Amino acid sequence: MEIYYLDNSGFCVFLDNTTLIFDYYNNKPSKGNKNIDNGVITKKELNRNKNTYVFSSHKHIDHFNDCVLKWKEENKDIKYIFDDGILAHKRKNSTYINFLSEGETYEDDEIRVHAFGSTDIGISFIIKAQGYTLFHAGDLNFWHWEQEAGKRFIERAKKNFMIKLDDIVKKDYDIDILFFPVDYRMGINGDLGAKIVLEKLKPKLFIPMHIRKNIDKIDDFKKINENKDTMIWAIKNRGDVLHFI
């Protein structure tokens, strides 16, 4: 398996015959030409595998870009799995755009996707594909904003987060890869939600996302939170790739 970091919460995962692309929004390369090493999906990636799926957890501009719909021109068999809140595209009535709300499931011969909730807008995804279980959180997180919010807001935020997380915990998934926000815009405790999910879900691989301009802090997060059961990927730049078995 190869996992590429594309930007913010965007990733591309290559399995043996399936490609999964999550929350792609930045179609401008980090430098030079448009290619995956600079964080941009091209025709090459869209046709690398027999099966290609594009996921969008919600409509925020740092998670969704209309450009992904044009990929159908490059790969006629591509399938889209979108949060039901991305309403602008419902009118297309397309057989290849599948809309999910919290609690709904998409399944075909290659993958099974179940939509869980979020503490912002949209959904999070559990995906089973080729023997792997992946969880992409979208904007599910403990958004406490403790530096600017009051005690009641923080208590409500944590309660809401734990309700959404418990729905996932109850399913008792054996999660191989967990993509989850570590957002230090909330201050030094911007990783509280991540620490909770590490304890509750115990993934084999934890991948920080939504890290914005604080990517340099992930090394410390890794040193503190990695253990013998969970590897943490300390991403450095757009286009970085991790090979995972």
PADO-742366 format. One record per atom (N, C-alpha, C): x, y, z; atom name; residue in three letters. Coordinates in steps of 0.001 Angstrom, whole numbers. Layout:
% residues N
X:Y:Z:CA:ALA $
...
END
This chain:
% residues 245
826:-1187:0:N:MET $
0:0:0:CA:MET $
871:1251:0:C:MET $
460:2248:-818:N:GLU $
1120:3553:-835:CA:GLU $
105:4622:-452:C:GLU $
527:5528:425:N:ILE $
-346:6612:864:CA:ILE $
357:7939:592:C:ILE $
-286:8804:-182:N:TYR $
268:10123:-498:CA:TYR $
-507:11208:246:C:TYR $
231:12174:799:N:TYR $
-391:13339:1428:CA:TYR $
-575:14420:372:C:TYR $
-1823:14874:195:N:LEU $
-2143:15822:-864:CA:LEU $
-2327:17252:-368:C:LEU $
-2799:17434:846:N:ASP $
-2952:18736:1503:CA:ASP $
-4120:18665:2471:C:ASP $
-3975:19349:3595:N:ASN $
-5006:19449:4622:CA:ASN $
-5510:18065:5048:C:ASN $
-6703:17646:4570:N:SER $
-7223:16314:4885:CA:SER $
-7267:15432:3651:C:SER $
-6514:15817:2632:N:GLY $
-6518:15095:1376:CA:GLY $
-5422:14054:1284:C:GLY $
-5804:12851:866:N:PHE $
-4862:11741:730:CA:PHE $
-5247:10879:-469:C:PHE $
-4259:10203:-1013:N:CYS $
-4489:9206:-2048:CA:CYS $
-3883:7891:-1571:C:CYS $
-4692:6845:-1574:N:VAL $
-4256:5522:-1107:CA:VAL $
-4312:4550:-2278:C:VAL $
-3179:3942:-2585:N:PHE $
-3111:2936:-3642:CA:PHE $
-3048:1548:-3011:C:PHE $
-4075:738:-3259:N:LEU $
-4067:-672:-2904:CA:LEU $
-3695:-1469:-4160:C:LEU $
-3771:-2787:-4092:N:ASP $
-3319:-3605:-5211:CA:ASP $
-4078:-3309:-6501:C:ASP $
-5395:-3188:-6417:N:ASN $
-6159:-2884:-7634:CA:ASN $
-7221:-1807:-7404:C:ASN $
-7071:-1054:-6315:N:THR $
-8050:-31:-5954:CA:THR $
-7349:1239:-5491:C:THR $
-7871:2377:-5926:N:THR $
-7375:3681:-5508:CA:THR $
-8464:4412:-4734:C:THR $
-8089:4964:-3578:N:LEU $
-9007:5745:-2745:CA:LEU $
-8457:7156:-2622:C:LEU $
-9246:8154:-2979:N:ILE $
-8821:9554:-2899:CA:ILE $
-9768:10287:-1956:C:ILE $
-9191:10923:-929:N:PHE $
-9996:11568:111:CA:PHE $
-9833:13088:105:C:PHE $
-10950:13796:197:N:ASP $
-11027:15242:483:CA:ASP $
-10006:16065:-305:C:ASP $
-9997:15839:-1606:N:TYR $
-9076:16564:-2491:CA:TYR $
-9627:17960:-2770:C:TYR $
-8803:18977:-2573:N:TYR $
-9270:20334:-2863:CA:TYR $
-8210:21210:-3529:C:TYR $
-6939:20965:-3264:N:ASN $
-5882:21851:-3761:CA:ASN $
-5311:21293:-5051:C:ASN $
-5709:21899:-6169:N:ASN $
-5288:21405:-7477:CA:ASN $
-4066:22151:-8020:C:ASN $
-3425:22962:-7161:N:LYS $
-2209:23667:-7558:CA:LYS $
-1007:22966:-6939:C:LYS $
9:22662:-7728:N:PRO $
1172:21935:-7183:CA:PRO $
1929:22761:-6156:C:PRO $
2557:22090:-5228:N:SER $
3353:22778:-4213:CA:SER $
4558:23455:-4843:C:SER $
4997:22903:-5967:N:LYS $
6108:23478:-6740:CA:LYS $
6135:22804:-8102:C:LYS $
6681:23463:-9081:N:GLY $
6904:22835:-10377:CA:GLY $
5659:22320:-11060:C:GLY $
5783:21139:-11659:N:ASN $
4718:20567:-12474:CA:ASN $
3627:19905:-11643:C:ASN $
2473:19720:-12280:N:LYS $
1387:18998:-11637:CA:LYS $
1688:17502:-11652:C:LYS $
1949:16958:-10487:N:ASN $
2122:15519:-10333:CA:ASN $
1895:15171:-8874:C:ASN $
1773:13912:-8593:N:ILE $
1421:13502:-7237:CA:ILE $
2525:13811:-6230:C:ILE $
3779:13882:-6705:N:ASP $
4877:14237:-5808:CA:ASP $
4792:15688:-5347:C:ASP $
3999:16491:-6051:N:ASN $
3739:17877:-5660:CA:ASN $
2307:18060:-5161:C:ASN $
1660:16935:-4814:N:GLY $
352:16990:-4173:CA:GLY $
-833:17087:-5103:C:GLY $
-651:16807:-6391:N:VAL $
-1728:16957:-7372:CA:VAL $
-2026:15623:-8056:C:VAL $
-3310:15283:-8131:N:ILE $
-3751:14077:-8821:CA:ILE $
-3816:14345:-10329:C:ILE $
-3280:13429:-11116:N:THR $
-3301:13558:-12567:CA:THR $
-3949:12313:-13190:C:THR $
-4030:12322:-14498:N:LYS $
-4607:11196:-15233:CA:LYS $
-3895:9885:-14883:C:LYS $
-2613:9971:-14649:N:LYS $
-1832:8776:-14326:CA:LYS $
-2373:8083:-13081:C:LYS $
-2637:8849:-12033:N:GLU $
-3136:8273:-10784:CA:GLU $
-4569:7761:-10950:C:GLU $
-5374:8500:-11708:N:LEU $
-6778:8130:-11889:CA:LEU $
-6926:6810:-12634:C:LEU $
-5902:6425:-13387:N:ASN $
-5971:5196:-14180:CA:ASN $
-4965:4136:-13735:C:ASN $
-4354:4358:-12600:N:ARG $
-3347:3395:-12134:CA:ARG $
-3971:2042:-11802:C:ARG $
-5164:2054:-11201:N:ASN $
-5819:820:-10782:CA:ASN $
-7153:617:-11494:C:ASN $
-7645:-585:-11422:N:LYS $
-8921:-929:-12052:CA:LYS $
-10070:-142:-11427:C:LYS $
-10005:61:-10120:N:ASN $
-11100:703:-9394:CA:ASN $
-10608:1989:-8730:C:ASN $
-11312:3093:-8967:N:THR $
-10948:4374:-8369:CA:THR $
-12173:4994:-7703:C:THR $
-12022:5353:-6422:N:TYR $
-13105:5950:-5643:CA:TYR $
-12654:7306:-5102:C:TYR $
-13545:8280:-5188:N:VAL $
-13266:9632:-4706:CA:VAL $
-14240:9949:-3569:C:VAL $
-13693:10292:-2405:N:PHE $
-14496:10595:-1221:CA:PHE $
-14421:12083:-900:C:PHE $
-15561:12673:-561:N:SER $
-15591:14048:-40:CA:SER $
-16468:14055:1211:C:SER $
-15854:14387:2348:N:SER $
-16558:14292:3628:CA:SER $
-17530:15437:3870:C:SER $
-17292:16583:3217:N:HIS $
-18219:17714:3319:CA:HIS $
-17799:18818:2357:C:HIS $
-18583:19884:2322:N:LYS $
-18442:20879:1258:CA:LYS $
-17501:22033:1581:C:LYS $
-16866:22068:2750:N:HIS $
-15914:23137:3040:CA:HIS $
-14860:23214:1937:C:HIS $
-14432:24443:1623:N:ILE $
-13539:24630:480:CA:ILE $
-12166:23999:684:C:ILE $
-11807:23657:1924:N:ASP $
-10528:22980:2157:CA:ASP $
-10694:21458:2209:C:ASP $
-11866:20986:1762:N:HIS $
-12117:19545:1687:CA:HIS $
-12709:19114:350:C:HIS $
-13289:20055:-391:N:PHE $
-13991:19699:-1630:CA:PHE $
-13722:20724:-2723:C:PHE $
-13472:20210:-3920:N:ASN $
-13240:21053:-5087:CA:ASN $
-13981:20424:-6274:C:ASN $
-14756:21244:-6982:N:ASP $
-15507:20753:-8143:CA:ASP $
-14626:20071:-9188:C:ASP $
-13354:20358:-9164:N:CYS $
-12465:19788:-10184:CA:CYS $
-12491:18265:-10173:C:CYS $
-12832:17656:-9035:N:VAL $
-12830:16191:-8972:CA:VAL $
-13861:15586:-9915:C:VAL $
-14939:16335:-10200:N:LEU $
-15978:15814:-11088:CA:LEU $
-15483:15696:-12528:C:LEU $
-14502:16500:-12878:N:LYS $
-13937:16440:-14226:CA:LYS $
-13082:15179:-14428:C:LYS $
-12729:14533:-13324:N:TRP $
-11929:13322:-13433:CA:TRP $
-12672:12219:-14184:C:TRP $
-13993:12322:-14234:N:LYS $
-14788:11338:-14973:CA:LYS $
-14386:11314:-16446:C:LYS $
-13888:12433:-16940:N:GLU $
-13441:12507:-18332:CA:GLU $
-12164:11691:-18547:C:GLU $
-11401:11503:-17480:N:GLU $
-10148:10759:-17559:CA:GLU $
-10321:9281:-17248:C:GLU $
-11362:8977:-16472:N:ASN $
-11630:7589:-16094:CA:ASN $
-13143:7411:-16019:C:ASN $
-13717:6810:-17038:N:LYS $
-15180:6697:-17128:CA:LYS $
-15765:5802:-16048:C:LYS $
-14938:4961:-15409:N:ASP $
-15429:4036:-14391:CA:ASP $
-15274:4567:-12960:C:ASP $
-14771:5780:-12811:N:ILE $
-14555:6344:-11480:CA:ILE $
-15879:6448:-10723:C:ILE $
-15828:6277:-9401:N:LYS $
-17027:6388:-8565:CA:LYS $
-16779:7424:-7470:C:LYS $
-17832:8163:-7159:N:TYR $
-17759:9215:-6143:CA:TYR $
-18641:8850:-4958:C:TYR $
-18108:9086:-3766:N:ILE $
-18870:8873:-2538:CA:ILE $
-18809:10167:-1746:C:ILE $
-19914:10909:-1747:N:PHE $
-19972:12255:-1188:CA:PHE $
-20889:12324:21:C:PHE $
-20547:13224:924:N:ASP $
-21482:13630:1967:CA:ASP $
-22755:14159:1318:C:ASP $
-23877:13778:1880:N:ASP $
-25174:14209:1348:CA:ASP $
-25340:15726:1364:C:ASP $
-24535:16419:2158:N:GLY $
-24637:17870:2240:CA:GLY $
-24042:18598:1055:C:GLY $
-23352:17881:194:N:ILE $
-22814:18508:-1018:CA:ILE $
-23957:18547:-2037:C:ILE $
-24927:19417:-1764:N:LEU $
-26206:19396:-2459:CA:LEU $
-26123:19867:-3901:C:LEU $
-25141:20696:-4215:N:ALA $
-25093:21306:-5542:CA:ALA $
-25044:20267:-6655:C:ALA $
-24604:19052:-6344:N:HIS $
-24408:18048:-7392:CA:HIS $
-25508:16992:-7411:C:HIS $
-26477:17122:-6521:N:LYS $
-27566:16154:-6504:CA:LYS $
-28390:16219:-7782:C:LYS $
-28531:17425:-8319:N:ARG $
-29355:17603:-9514:CA:ARG $
-28810:16821:-10711:C:ARG $
-27568:16386:-10633:N:LYS $
-26992:15629:-11744:CA:LYS $
-27609:14237:-11857:C:LYS $
-28195:13753:-10743:N:ASN $
-28820:12437:-10759:CA:ASN $
-27918:11373:-11368:C:ASN $
-26686:11406:-11011:N:SER $
-25705:10534:-11641:CA:SER $
-25632:9187:-10944:C:SER $
-25446:8158:-11748:N:THR $
-25312:6815:-11190:CA:THR $
-23942:6604:-10572:C:THR $
-22992:7490:-10859:N:TYR $
-21646:7312:-10322:CA:TYR $
-21348:8236:-9147:C:TYR $
-22282:9102:-8762:N:ILE $
-22124:9899:-7547:CA:ILE $
-23059:9336:-6486:C:ILE $
-22485:8847:-5420:N:ASN $
-23254:8211:-4349:CA:ASN $
-23220:9106:-3118:C:ASN $
-24387:9544:-2666:N:PHE $
-24485:10452:-1531:CA:PHE $
-24842:9680:-268:C:PHE $
-24091:9956:813:N:LEU $
-24331:9290:2083:CA:LEU $
-24616:10298:3179:C:LEU $
-25545:9949:4052:N:SER $
-25776:10663:5299:CA:SER $
-25308:9779:6447:C:SER $
-25167:10361:7617:N:GLU $
-24745:9593:8795:CA:GLU $
-25626:8349:8955:C:GLU $
-24977:7204:9109:N:GLY $
-25689:5954:9302:CA:GLY $
-25939:5158:8035:C:GLY $
-25672:5750:6875:N:GLU $
-25918:5062:5610:CA:GLU $
-24668:4342:5117:C:GLU $
-24876:3395:4204:N:THR $
-23793:2540:3725:CA:THR $
-23803:2465:2197:C:THR $
-22616:2454:1629:N:TYR $
-22437:2162:199:CA:TYR $
-21620:877:98:C:TYR $
-22015:4:-816:N:GLU $
-21274:-1251:-979:CA:GLU $
-21329:-1702:-2431:C:GLU $
-20200:-2188:-2929:N:ASP $
-20160:-2850:-4224:CA:ASP $
-19234:-4055:-4105:C:ASP $
-18806:-4590:-5226:N:ASP $
-17982:-5808:-5195:CA:ASP $
-16579:-5564:-4647:C:ASP $
-16153:-4287:-4586:N:GLU $
-14782:-3976:-4197:CA:GLU $
-14653:-3404:-2786:C:GLU $
-15588:-2550:-2390:N:ILE $
-15463:-1871:-1095:CA:ILE $
-16812:-1801:-371:C:ILE $
-16701:-1565:937:N:ARG $
-17886:-1264:1752:CA:ARG $
-17588:-2:2546:C:ARG $
-18493:962:2477:N:VAL $
-18297:2254:3138:CA:VAL $
-19477:2533:4041:C:VAL $
-19188:2861:5299:N:HIS $
-20252:3262:6224:CA:HIS $
-19971:4684:6686:C:HIS $
-21008:5516:6682:N:ALA $
-20878:6917:7080:CA:ALA $
-21208:7084:8557:C:ALA $
-20248:7605:9307:N:PHE $
-20480:8002:10691:CA:PHE $
-20606:9524:10749:C:PHE $
-20801:10049:11948:N:GLY $
-21086:11465:12101:CA:GLY $
-19852:12340:12175:C:GLY $
-20093:13631:12348:N:SER $
-19041:14628:12485:CA:SER $
-19456:15623:13558:C:SER $
-18486:16315:14118:N:THR $
-18786:17376:15073:CA:THR $
-18755:18744:14410:C:THR $
-18575:18744:13096:N:ASP $
-18759:19935:12275:CA:ASP $
-19809:19522:11247:C:ASP $
-19743:20006:10019:N:ILE $
-20685:19524:9024:CA:ILE $
-20137:18256:8376:C:ILE $
-21018:17541:7681:N:GLY $
-20576:16397:6912:CA:GLY $
-20540:15098:7689:C:GLY $
-19700:14191:7208:N:ILE $
-19631:12834:7749:CA:ILE $
-18178:12390:7866:C:ILE $
-18000:11252:8500:N:SER $
-16724:10541:8508:CA:SER $
-16975:9174:7871:C:SER $
-15901:8508:7449:N:PHE $
-16040:7262:6686:CA:PHE $
-15267:6111:7329:C:PHE $
-15900:4955:7395:N:ILE $
-15191:3690:7595:CA:ILE $
-15227:2944:6263:C:ILE $
-14064:2571:5768:N:ILE $
-13972:1893:4480:CA:ILE $
-13300:541:4666:C:ILE $
-13914:-493:4134:N:LYS $
-13304:-1816:4080:CA:LYS $
-12981:-2126:2622:C:LYS $
-11710:-2373:2363:N:ALA $
-11283:-2646:993:CA:ALA $
-10060:-3546:1004:C:ALA $
-10120:-4639:279:N:GLN $
-9000:-5555:91:CA:GLN $
-8338:-5990:1408:C:GLN $
-9186:-6258:2382:N:GLY $
-8696:-6755:3667:CA:GLY $
-8260:-5685:4642:C:GLY $
-8318:-4422:4239:N:TYR $
-7952:-3308:5116:CA:TYR $
-9209:-2585:5617:C:TYR $
-9086:-1997:6794:N:THR $
-10126:-1115:7329:CA:THR $
-9514:253:7559:C:THR $
-10088:1265:6912:N:LEU $
-9585:2633:7009:CA:LEU $
-10681:3531:7568:C:LEU $
-10277:4487:8377:N:PHE $
-11222:5476:8902:CA:PHE $
-10709:6869:8568:C:PHE $
-11517:7614:7808:N:HIS $
-11210:9019:7511:CA:HIS $
-12230:9871:8263:C:HIS $
-11732:10723:9160:N:ALA $
-12602:11417:10095:CA:ALA $
-13315:12634:9521:C:ALA $
-12908:13110:8334:N:GLY $
-13482:14373:7878:CA:GLY $
-13196:15459:8913:C:GLY $
-14237:16164:9342:N:ASP $
-14063:17171:10392:CA:ASP $
-14576:16699:11754:C:ASP $
-14640:15399:11949:N:LEU $
-14929:14879:13279:CA:LEU $
-13733:15135:14186:C:LEU $
-13959:15848:15273:N:ASN $
-12868:16157:16204:CA:ASN $
-13456:16784:17467:C:ASN $
-12641:16861:18497:N:PHE $
-12979:17609:19705:CA:PHE $
-12543:19052:19471:C:PHE $
-13461:19835:18881:N:TRP $
-13165:21231:18550:CA:TRP $
-13429:22104:19771:C:TRP $
-12486:22145:20691:N:HIS $
-12720:22842:21962:CA:HIS $
-12436:24338:21900:C:HIS $
-11507:24759:21061:N:TRP $
-11143:26181:20941:CA:TRP $
-10995:26828:22323:C:TRP $
-10257:26154:23192:N:GLU $
-10213:26540:24598:CA:GLU $
-9616:27918:24848:C:GLU $
-8824:28430:23914:N:GLN $
-8215:29742:24108:CA:GLN $
-9206:30884:23924:C:GLN $
-10332:30578:23292:N:GLU $
-11316:31635:23051:CA:GLU $
-12720:31275:23492:C:GLU $
-12944:30012:23861:N:ALA $
-14287:29566:24227:CA:ALA $
-14454:29464:25737:C:ALA $
-15704:29523:26174:N:GLY $
-16008:29384:27586:CA:GLY $
-16144:27934:28007:C:GLY $
-16250:27718:29313:N:LYS $
-16293:26375:29873:CA:LYS $
-17473:25565:29334:C:LYS $
-18645:26191:29222:N:ARG $
-19838:25467:28759:CA:ARG $
-19673:25007:27312:C:ARG $
-19095:25877:26495:N:PHE $
-18861:25507:25094:CA:PHE $
-17947:24290:25020:C:PHE $
-16871:24305:25803:N:ILE $
-15898:23207:25779:CA:ILE $
-16542:21911:26255:C:ILE $
-17365:22004:27313:N:GLU $
-18036:20806:27827:CA:GLU $
-18993:20228:26797:C:GLU $
-19736:21089:26104:N:ARG $
-20672:20624:25071:CA:ARG $
-19909:20006:23897:C:ARG $
-18787:20655:23535:N:ALA $
-17989:20149:22421:CA:ALA $
-17456:18752:22727:C:ALA $
-16973:18557:23953:N:LYS $
-16455:17238:24303:CA:LYS $
-17564:16193:24361:C:LYS $
-18717:16566:24922:N:LYS $
-19832:15627:25008:CA:LYS $
-20274:15190:23620:C:LYS $
-20386:16150:22715:N:ASN $
-20801:15844:21346:CA:ASN $
-19782:14949:20648:C:ASN $
-18504:15249:20863:N:PHE $
-17449:14441:20271:CA:PHE $
-17491:13004:20785:C:PHE $
-17661:12836:22079:N:MET $
-17668:11497:22655:CA:MET $
-18877:10694:22186:C:MET $
-20008:11358:21971:N:ILE $
-21193:10662:21450:CA:ILE $
-20901:10113:20063:C:ILE $
-20332:10967:19203:N:LYS $
-20020:10530:17843:CA:LYS $
-18961:9424:17843:C:LYS $
-17954:9572:18694:N:LEU $
-16883:8582:18753:CA:LEU $
-17389:7252:19301:C:LEU $
-18252:7298:20292:N:ASP $
-18779:6065:20875:CA:ASP $
-19561:5245:19852:C:ASP $
-20214:5925:18906:N:ASP $
-20915:5199:17846:CA:ASP $
-19949:4317:17055:C:ASP $
-18719:4811:16887:N:ILE $
-17703:4053:16148:CA:ILE $
-17108:2961:17032:C:ILE $
-16803:3317:18277:N:VAL $
-16201:2365:19212:CA:VAL $
-17087:1127:19385:C:VAL $
-18403:1344:19448:N:LYS $
-19345:239:19664:CA:LYS $
-19283:-803:18552:C:LYS $
-18870:-383:17362:N:LYS $
-18789:-1319:16233:CA:LYS $
-17558:-2224:16327:C:LYS $
-16610:-1848:17187:N:ASP $
-15432:-2670:17465:CA:ASP $
-14651:-3020:16192:C:ASP $
-14382:-2011:15396:N:TYR $
-13574:-2214:14192:CA:TYR $
-12112:-2440:14558:C:TYR $
-11459:-3274:13786:N:ASP $
-10007:-3428:13869:CA:ASP $
-9419:-2500:12806:C:ASP $
-9104:-1266:13194:N:ILE $
-8744:-233:12227:CA:ILE $
-7258:-309:11885:C:ILE $
-6994:-427:10602:N:ASP $
-5611:-438:10141:CA:ASP $
-5061:978:10022:C:ASP $
-5825:1870:9404:N:ILE $
-5349:3228:9140:CA:ILE $
-6394:4238:9567:C:ILE $
-5981:5186:10381:N:LEU $
-6871:6217:10898:CA:LEU $
-6343:7595:10508:C:LEU $
-7127:8312:9697:N:PHE $
-6823:9695:9325:CA:PHE $
-7635:10596:10248:C:PHE $
-6943:11475:11000:N:PHE $
-7676:12242:12019:CA:PHE $
-7028:13616:12222:C:PHE $
-7856:14660:12480:N:PRO $
-7312:16016:12656:CA:PRO $
-6412:16166:13881:C:PRO $
-5305:16859:13666:N:VAL $
-4439:17336:14757:CA:VAL $
-4222:18810:14446:C:VAL $
-5033:19662:15033:N:ASP $
-5131:21059:14596:CA:ASP $
-4700:22013:15708:C:ASP $
-3451:22474:15619:N:TYR $
-2901:23332:16683:CA:TYR $
-3323:24796:16546:C:TYR $
-4252:25100:15653:N:ARG $
-4870:26423:15700:CA:ARG $
-5636:26599:17007:C:ARG $
-5997:25457:17630:N:MET $
-6702:25506:18910:CA:MET $
-5740:25668:20086:C:MET $
-4455:25804:19804:N:GLY $
-3472:25956:20867:CA:GLY $
-2713:24674:21133:C:GLY $
-1979:24654:22226:N:ILE $
-1116:23506:22528:CA:ILE $
-1911:22223:22743:C:ILE $
-3197:22358:23054:N:ASN $
-4040:21187:23246:CA:ASN $
-4869:20862:21999:C:ASN $
-4383:21286:20855:N:GLY $
-5081:20992:19617:CA:GLY $
-5078:19532:19235:C:GLY $
-4360:18718:20001:N:ASP $
-4294:17280:19727:CA:ASP $
-5120:16442:20708:C:ASP $
-5974:17082:21508:N:LEU $
-6741:16339:22515:CA:LEU $
-7646:15288:21877:C:LEU $
-8353:15674:20811:N:GLY $
-9225:14715:20135:CA:GLY $
-8443:13543:19586:C:GLY $
-7286:13831:19018:N:ALA $
-6441:12771:18457:CA:ALA $
-5987:11800:19551:C:ALA $
-5624:12324:20695:N:LYS $
-5183:11458:21794:CA:LYS $
-6315:10545:22273:C:LYS $
-7525:11087:22263:N:ILE $
-8670:10282:22683:CA:ILE $
-8931:9148:21690:C:ILE $
-8894:9446:20387:N:VAL $
-9169:8384:19411:CA:VAL $
-8047:7350:19375:C:VAL $
-6823:7779:19627:N:LEU $
-5736:6810:19711:CA:LEU $
-5992:5810:20826:C:LEU $
-6484:6288:21943:N:GLU $
-6774:5415:23090:CA:GLU $
-7984:4528:22820:C:GLU $
-9008:5098:22180:N:LYS $
-10271:4382:21999:CA:LYS $
-10249:3414:20817:C:LYS $
-9599:3801:19713:N:LEU $
-9674:3019:18486:CA:LEU $
-8430:2185:18202:C:LEU $
-7300:2579:18776:N:LYS $
-6060:1801:18670:CA:LYS $
-5746:1345:17236:C:LYS $
-5582:2282:16318:N:PRO $
-5262:1899:14930:CA:PRO $
-3827:1389:14814:C:PRO $
-3557:661:13766:N:LYS $
-2182:228:13502:CA:LYS $
-1336:1400:12994:C:LYS $
-1979:2287:12218:N:LEU $
-1306:3467:11682:CA:LEU $
-2199:4683:11891:C:LEU $
-1639:5720:12507:N:PHE $
-2359:6986:12703:CA:PHE $
-1739:8042:11791:C:PHE $
-2593:8709:11008:N:ILE $
-2116:9733:10079:CA:ILE $
-2744:11080:10449:C:ILE $
-1944:12028:10953:N:PRO $
-2471:13351:11289:CA:PRO $
-2912:14093:10031:C:PRO $
-4001:14828:10144:N:MET $
-4447:15659:9031:CA:MET $
-5015:16970:9579:C:MET $
-5425:17850:8670:N:HIS $
-5939:19171:9068:CA:HIS $
-4879:19921:9875:C:HIS $
-3618:19672:9549:N:ILE $
-2523:20203:10360:CA:ILE $
-2087:21595:9952:C:ILE $
-2605:22044:8800:N:ARG $
-2373:23421:8351:CA:ARG $
-889:23775:8338:C:ARG $
-567:24934:8921:N:LYS $
811:25413:8904:CA:LYS $
1613:24931:10114:C:LYS $
1012:24037:10889:N:ASN $
1692:23527:12086:CA:ASN $
2270:22137:11865:C:ASN $
2608:21852:10634:N:ILE $
3107:20528:10286:CA:ILE $
4406:20201:11028:C:ILE $
5157:21232:11408:N:ASP $
6427:21019:12112:CA:ASP $
6216:20457:13524:C:ASP $
4994:20555:14050:N:LYS $
4731:20069:15405:CA:LYS $
4398:18573:15457:C:LYS $
4241:17969:14296:N:ILE $
3840:16565:14275:CA:ILE $
4951:15637:14758:C:ILE $
6199:16034:14592:N:ASP $
7297:15225:15121:CA:ASP $
7155:15029:16629:C:ASP $
6852:16105:17343:N:ASP $
6677:16003:18791:CA:ASP $
5454:15168:19140:C:ASP $
4379:15348:18385:N:PHE $
3174:14539:18603:CA:PHE $
3498:13056:18449:C:PHE $
4280:12737:17441:N:LYS $
4676:11347:17197:CA:LYS $
5518:10801:18353:C:LYS $
6497:11566:18802:N:LYS $
7383:11118:19876:CA:LYS $
6610:10815:21146:C:LYS $
5591:11614:21420:N:ILE $
4837:11471:22670:CA:ILE $
3809:10349:22588:C:ILE $
3199:10167:21410:N:ASN $
2017:9303:21325:CA:ASN $
2219:7978:20595:C:ASN $
3311:7818:19863:N:GLU $
3525:6547:19179:CA:GLU $
3856:5455:20191:C:GLU $
3405:4226:19914:N:ASN $
3713:3102:20798:CA:ASN $
3885:1840:19966:C:ASN $
4112:736:20615:N:LYS $
4419:-512:19909:CA:LYS $
3259:-1003:19050:C:LYS $
2036:-559:19377:N:ASP $
861:-1013:18641:CA:ASP $
425:-39:17549:C:ASP $
796:1231:17687:N:THR $
350:2252:16739:CA:THR $
1525:3063:16215:C:THR $
1706:3010:14897:N:MET $
2690:3838:14224:CA:MET $
2042:5173:13865:C:MET $
2789:6269:13966:N:ILE $
2300:7590:13588:CA:ILE $
3165:8137:12468:C:ILE $
2512:8595:11415:N:TRP $
3227:9157:10270:CA:TRP $
3462:10651:10495:C:TRP $
4710:11047:10617:N:ALA $
5066:12459:10778:CA:ALA $
5274:13065:9393:C:ALA $
4194:13535:8798:N:ILE $
4244:14121:7459:CA:ILE $
5082:15393:7480:C:ILE $
5851:15606:6421:N:LYS $
6696:16801:6312:CA:LYS $
6191:17782:5257:C:LYS $
5782:17237:4091:N:ASN $
5441:18097:2958:CA:ASN $
4332:17481:2118:C:ASN $
3647:18317:1352:N:ARG $
2714:17814:350:CA:ARG $
3463:16909:-611:C:ARG $
2812:15814:-976:N:GLY $
3447:14878:-1888:CA:GLY $
4235:13784:-1192:C:GLY $
4396:13900:132:N:ASP $
5078:12832:869:CA:ASP $
4333:11525:687:C:ASP $
5071:10408:660:N:VAL $
4464:9104:487:CA:VAL $
4926:8164:1590:C:VAL $
4010:7328:2049:N:LEU $
4313:6304:3040:CA:LEU $
3951:4950:2465:C:LEU $
4874:3995:2570:N:HIS $
4600:2619:2158:CA:HIS $
4221:1836:3413:C:HIS $
3058:1248:3388:N:PHE $
2507:580:4579:CA:PHE $
2021:-803:4199:C:PHE $
2352:-1771:5016:N:ILE $
1912:-3157:4781:CA:ILE $
787:-3496:5749:C:ILE $
END
